[in-house]
Amino acid sequence: MEMRGSDIVIECLLEQGVDTVFGYPGGAILNIYDSLYRYSNKIRHILAAHEQGAAHAADGYARSTGKTGVVFATSGPGATNLVTGIATAYMDSVPMVAITCNVGTAYLGKDSFQEIDIVGITIPITKHNFLVKRAEDIAPAIRQAFVIAASGRPGPVLIDITKDATENLTEYERMVPQKADNTKTEFTPRELTKAVKLIEKAKRPLIYAGGGVIAADASKELQQFQSLIDAPVTLSLMGLGGFPASHSVYTGMIGMHGTKTTSLAIKECDLLIAIGARFSDRVTCDTDTFAKDTKILHIDADRAEIDKNVLTDAYLVGDAKAVLSALCKKLKTPQRHPEWLKKIAGWKGAYPTFQPECERLTPQAVLETLHTATGGDAIICTDVGQHQMWTAQFYGFDKPRHFLSSGGLGTMGYGLGAAIGAQAGNPDANVINVTGDGCFHMNCNELSTAVKQKLPVIDIIMNNNVLGMVRQWQRLFYEERFSETTLDKKTDYDMVAKGFGANAYTVRTQEELEAAVKAALACRTLPTVINCIIDSDQTVLPMVPSGNSIQEPLLEL
């Protein structure tokens, strides 16, 4: 069947099971949007307020559903506005396909209006990218892009299509999509036996799981593995929800703002089993002292991560679900470490993570109220800063794909777009974005998107009138020279929200908060902004100062 290139784009998305696309039209991509108009009964398009918000929405859709997110943008500034969103997805291994359109082939390389080499720009932040100049190459590129995005360690793929390629006619034949095969492993029987012997010999094992467990949908296998080896579990920021926070063996988050219990467990364990985690600097803090007297077994889908930041004693390369399944089959006798778990429980009792009471609402109180009101079953998105860490510490995630946050890139302005994507992909879920007043000003334009689409996302602002995390560092390491971190904005948050058409509340007390949250959860047709007034000097603790050992977190300031 002969079809226009732009129609082939939409047909290929339908092949892949795509039901939702986020984006923003423009001149170079008009043919695709014209085709989208005629396919509007088959694919939902969500028009963002800004291309970066569309990219974050595709990211949030992917993280919360496990599907590959799709975003459209036009050439020039439309394409470059996707860059931060693409980089965010790349750093956190999120499957995404970004489709941009460029000027006609004859105009490439001539500094034509809104021409940009988006392929060259995005090479470092994509798994792969394509420049498509012929209509007959569109379908193969899209099909390959979806396989690449979801295979192995997931990530974003960009396809840039010239305008003439979307105009021209070519033959198209619908195909059954090739599925990503993530059951493959790269380890030998000898390497598996070595790993099992390390586990069986260990007296004080500790499991450190990251985002790879969630990407592989391996939470069930992780719990089975934990029960077999009788080990405590810590999670990275990206791994939250991969193992239930309510489980008695959970030690809390690992890293710069991880728990004291976890730092002690890393110091005293004799085997650290890292699963789907990359030993980032925010986890290890000082690599020279991190787990220096401990044997390390590393399980990861990406061979490049093995021995990159921390040297290992053994490793198994492969999808976390496949590797854990193999380990569970190979482990002959369940392990028992009662004394080790008793010590972990003692530390948890001695070093709880909490915030002291103050006259205003505390972030802990806000998050515990959200947890109670939602039964711990909401999809929680965050921006980046103190509120992000407070959410990680105090909400308590028991399910995977319920915590969406920018970890590797640390993107302020990520949260509301991600929440829109998550709500679009999970229409019956409660979706809440926890943000700060600084981040709110970076993405509040996307409230207009949520209102138009009737998406009942809840935006919780931790309003302390400062850029809290940067101010915390200035307080600790810059002799309280608070350079440009006191905001003093005159924004009326209720009026801004209502101006976009959203519901709005400003709360200062526990009673006001509970009433606002109840009302927000009851409204299923509009977004709600809840402006929570908190103290400017609230801090995130524990905290390991940059370059210090993870064994020495600050518990008070």
N, C-alpha and C positions, 0 to 999 in steps of 0.2 A: 504494500500500500504506500502510495506517494504522499508525503506530508511535509509541511513546513518545519524547519528546524525548531521553531519555538513550540510547536505542538508536540514534537518529539521529546522536548524537555519535560513537559507535563506528563506525557504518556510514560516516560521512564520513571518519573517519581511515583506514578500510580503502580507501575510494576513492582517497585520497592516497598509498597504498602504505606507510602506517605499519605497522611491525612491532614497535616497541618504544616503551613509554611509561614515564616515570619519575614518581613521585609519592608522595602520602601522603593517605589518606582522612580524612574528617571528616563532620560532620552534613549540611552543605549540599550536599556532592557525593556523598552516599550513593547516589542513584539512578544516577549514572554508574558508580560502582563495582559496583552490582548488575548493571548491564548488562555491565560488563567481565567479571564472573564468568562470565556466560553466553557470552561471546566469547573466553574465555581460551585456546581452542585456535587462535585467529587472531591475537591480539595479546599480546605478552609485556609484563607489567607488572613493573617493578623497584621494590620498596618501599624507599625511602631511610630513613636514620635521622632525617633532618631535611629540611624542604622546600628549604632552601638547597642542600643536597647534591644533591637531585633536580634543581634548576635547573641546577647546574653539570654534572651528568651528562648532561642533555639538550644542554647546550652542547658538552661533549666529544664526544658522539655526533655532533653536527652537524659540528663542525670536522674530525673524523677521517674521516667518511664522505662529506661533501658533501651529505647529506640534511638536511631540516629536523627539528630536535629537538622533542620534545613532552613537556610536563610538566603534571601535574595537581596541584591543591591546593584545599583547601576554603576557606570564607570566613574573614574576620577574620585571626587570626594565621597561619593557613595561607597565605593570600594574601600577607600582608606579609612572610612569611619568604622569598618568592620574589624580593623586590625587588632584593636585591644580585645575585642570579643573572641577573635580567633586565637590570639595568644593566650588568653585566659583558658580556653578549652584545651589548647595544646599542653600547657603546663600541668593541667589536672587530668589529662588523658580522657577527654570527653569526645565521643563520636559525633562529628558534625560535618555536613556538606554545605559549603558556601558557594553559591552560584552567582557570579557577577557577569556583566556584559561590558564589552569594550567597544571602541570605535570600529568602524569597518576596516577590513584587512588592508585596503589601499591607503588608509590614513594612519596606520600604525607607524610609530617611530618618527612622526612629523610634528610632535607637540600639538596635536589636534585638540580641539576643544574637549575638555574633560577626559583626555587620554592620560592614563597612568599605567605603569608596568606593575600591576598588582601581583602578577606571578613572581616577579623578581623581589618585590617587597616582602611577600609572605613565605618565601622559601625556608627561612629559619624557623617559622612558627606553624608549619603544616607537616603532616606525614608525607604528603605528596600534593602536587598541584598540576593543573593542565591549562594550556592555552589552545583553545579549539577554534580553528579557522574555517572548517568545512562542515556543512550540515551532516554529512555522513559520519563524521567523527563524534557527534554529540552523544548518541546512545552508548557507544563503547566507553566513552569517558565517564558518563554518569554511572553506568553499571560497575565499572572498575572502582570509582570513587567510593561507592557504598561498601564494597568489599574491603577496601583499604581502611576506611574509617572505623570499621567494626572489628577488624581482625587483630589478633595478637594484643599488643597494647593499643587501646583505641586512641583516636585523635582526629583532628579536623583535616579535611581535604578541600582545596579550592579548585573550582572550575571556572575559568574566564573564557567567555564565548564572544567572538566578534559579532557585531550587529548583522553583517551580511550572512553569517552562518545561520542566524536565527530566522532570516528572511527566505533563504533558499530552500528549494524542494529536494527531497531525497527519499529513497525507499526506507520504510520502517516496518519491522516485524516484531511483534510483541514476544518477549522471552520470559521464561520463568527465572526469577532472580537467583543468582548464585549466593548462597548463604556463607557467611564467615564461619570457618571451622576453627573453633578455639579449643578443641579437645586434644590437639597435638601437644606433645611434650618433647623436650630436647635432651632429656637426661638418659643416661645408660642405667642398666640394672645395677651395675657396680656403684654408681653415684647414689642411687636410691638406697641400696644396702648401707652405704656409709652414713647417709642421713638418719636412717632408722637406728643404727648403732649409737649414734650421738644422742638421739632421743632416749633410747633405752638406758643409756649409761647415766644420763643427767639425774641429779638429785634435786635441783632447784631450777627447773625450766621456766622460761617466761616467753609468752607469745606476744609479738609486736605486729599488729595487723594494720594495713593501710588501705588506700582507695582501690587497690587492685582486687581486694576481696569483694568489694561492692560491684566493680566493673565486671567481674566474672560471675556475679550472682552466686557467690560461694559462701554466703553466711551460714547456711545449713551445714555445709561441709566443715566450716570452721568450728561450729559448736560440737559437731561429732568428734573432730580431731581433739578439741580441748578436753572433752570428757574422757577420751582414750588416754591422754598423756597427763591428765590431772594437773594442768598448769594455769597460773593466773594469766590474764589477758590485759594488755594495754593497747590503745588505738591512737593512730595519728589523727590530726584534724580531718583529713580526707576519709579516714576509715570509720568515723563516728556512725553508729547504727549497724556496722558490720558484725558486731557482737553486742548483745543486750547490756546496756548500762546498768540495768537493775540486777544483773547476775552477781552472785556473791563473790566470784573470783575476778570481777572487773576491777582493775586498779585505778582507772581514770585515764585521762589523756596523757600522752607522752610529749616531752619537749619543753620549749622555753616557758610555756604557761601550763605545763602538765602538773600532775599532783606530786606531792612529796612522797607518797607511797610508791609511785612509779619510779621516781629517781632512786629510791632505796632498793627497789626490786632490781633495777638495772645494775646497781652496784654489787648486789649479793647473789644474783642468779649465776648459775654455772653454764647455762645454755640459753642464748637468745635466739628465738626462731622468728625471723622477719618474713612476713607473708604479704606480698603485694604492696611493699613499701620501699622507699628509695633512700632512706637515711639522709633526708635533707638537713641543711644546717639548722633549721628551726627545731628539728628533732634531736640532733646529736649535740648541738651547742658547740662544745669543744671536742672535735673528733679525736684529738690526742688522748683524751681521758675517758671517752665514751666506751663503756663496756670493755675496758682494756684488759681485764683479767677473765674475760668471759669468752667461751666458744660461741661462734655465730654460724647459724644455718640460715641461708637466704633463699627464699622462694620468690621468683618473679618471672613475669612473661617476657620481660625485656632483658636480653643478655647483657646489654650495655650498662645496666644498672649494677651488675654484679661486680664487686670490688672497686666500684667507682669512687665512693665516699668512705666506705669502711671495709676493711679486709675481712674476708670470711674464712671459716674453716671447712665449710661444705656449702654447696648450692644445688638447687634444682630449678632448671629453666622450664617454664610452662605456665599455662593458664592456672590460676589459683584453684579453681574447682577441680580440674583434672589432676593436679599435683596432690592436693589434699585427699582426693579419693584414692589415689595410688598409695599414699602413706597410710591411710586408714586400713586398707586391705593388707598392707605389708606388716603393720604392727600386730604382733601375735598375742601379746598379753597386755591388758590395760595396766597403765602405770598408776601408782598411788604415792602422793607426797603430802601426807597430812600435816607434818610439822612445818613444811614450807608454806602451805596455805594458811595455817594457824598464824604464822608470823605476818603474812600479808594482811590478814584480818586485823591483827593487832595494830599494824601501821595505819590501816584505814580508820580505826577508831581513834588513834592518837593524833592523826593529821587530817582532819576533815577540811574540805574546801568550803569556806563560807565568807560572807561579808558582814562586818559589824553593823548593827542597827544605827540609823541616823534619823534625823527629823524628816527627811524627804524619803521618797520611794527609793529602795535600793534596786539595782539591776537584778539581783538574785530574787527579790520578791516579785518583780515583774515576770521573770521567766518561770518561776514556780507557779505563779497564777496562771500563766498560759498553759503550763503542763497540766495543771488540775482541770482547767476549763476544757481542754481538748482531749483529756484522757491520755496524753502523751502520744497521740496518734496524728498530729498535724505534720504537714511538710513545712519545715522551717528553712527559710532562706536568710542569708545575712549579707550585708555589705562587709566592709573590712575596717577593723579598728577594735577598740575595747569591747564594743557590743558583740562583736564576732566571738571573742574569747569568752565573754560572759555566757553567751548562748551555748558554746561548746561545754562549758563547765557546769551549767546549772539546769539546762532543759532535760537532759537525760534521754538519750535516743536509744530505743530498743529495736528499731527496724531499719533496714537498709533503704537507701534512696529517700530518706526523710530529712536529711540535712544537706543543704546545697549552699556552698560557699566557695569563694575564690581563695584557694590555698597557695599554689605555687607563685602566681603573679601578684596576688594581693590587690585585687582591683576594686578600688572605691567606685561605687556606682553600679556594681554588679547586681545587687540584690533584687531590686524591683522588677527589672527585666526578667531575671531568672524566675521570680515568683509568678509573673504573667505566663511564662512558658510552662511552668509546673502546673498552674491552674488550668491552662488550656489542655494539657495532657491528662489531667486528673480532675475532671469537672466536679466530682462529688467530694473531693478532699477539702479539708481546711488547710489553706495555704497562707502562711504568715511570713512577712519579711521583717526581720529585726535590723534596724538601721540606726545610725547616729545622725545628729543634726547636720554635721558636715557632709556626710554621704547623701542625705536627703536632698540637699541642694544640687547634687550631681545628677540625680535621676528622677526628680519629681515630675518632669515632663511626661514620664511614662504613666502617670496617673490617668492622663487623658486616654491612653490606650486601654487601660483596665476599665475605665468608665464606659467607653464606646462598646467594648466587647462584653460588658456586663459580667466581668470577672470579679468575684467577691474576695479578692486578696486583702489581707489586713497588713497595714504598714505600721509597725511599732517603732516610734522614734525614741531612742534613749537621748533625751535632750539635756545635755550638760553645758551647753553654750561654749564648748571648746572642741578642738581636735584632740580627743582624749588620749589616744595612744601616743601621739607625738608629744603631747604635753607631759605625759607620764615619763617619757624618756628625758625630756628637758628638765623635769623635776629631779630625776635621779642623777643625770650625767652632765647637765649643763647649768648647774648652780641656779636653777629656777629662772633662767632667762627664757621667758615664754614668748619667743619670737614668732609672731603671726599664728599663734594657735588659740588665742582668745577670739571667738568669732564676733560676738556683739552684733549679730545680725538682728534687724528689726522685723524679721519675718513673722507674720501672723499665720501660724501653721493651719489653724482652723479655716481661715479665709482662703488660703491657697488651695487647700483640699476641696473646699466647697466651690471655689471658683472653677475647678476642673470637673465638678459634678459629683465628688465623692462625699461620703459621710466623714465627720470629723469630731474628735473629742480631745480636750486637753485635761490631763489628770495629774493630781498632786498627792492623792491619798490612796490607800489600799481599797477603800470602799468605792471611790470613783473609778479606779482601774477595773475592779471586778464588774462593775455595771457596764463600763464601756466595752470590755471584752465580750460580755454576754450579748450585748446589742450587736456587736460586729459579727459574731458567729451566727447570729440569727438572721442576718441580712445576706441573702444569696443572690442578689442582683446588682450590688454595687460594691466597690472597694471602700475600705474604711481606714482613715488615718487616726492613730491614737498617739498623741504627743505626751510622753511621760517625762515630767520634770524631775531630773535627778541632780545630785550634787556634782559640782565641777571637779572635786578632788577624789571622786571614787576611782579606785585603781584596780588593775587586774593582778591578782596574786594567786598562786605563786608566780614568780618571775625569775628566770635565769638571765642575768646581765649578759650582753653580747660578748662572746669569747670565753665565758666562764664555763666551768664544768657543770653538767646536768646534775651532778651529785650535790650541788650547793645552791638550791633555789632560795630566793628571798621569800620569806613567809610574811614579813611585815615591813613597812617603810618607816 
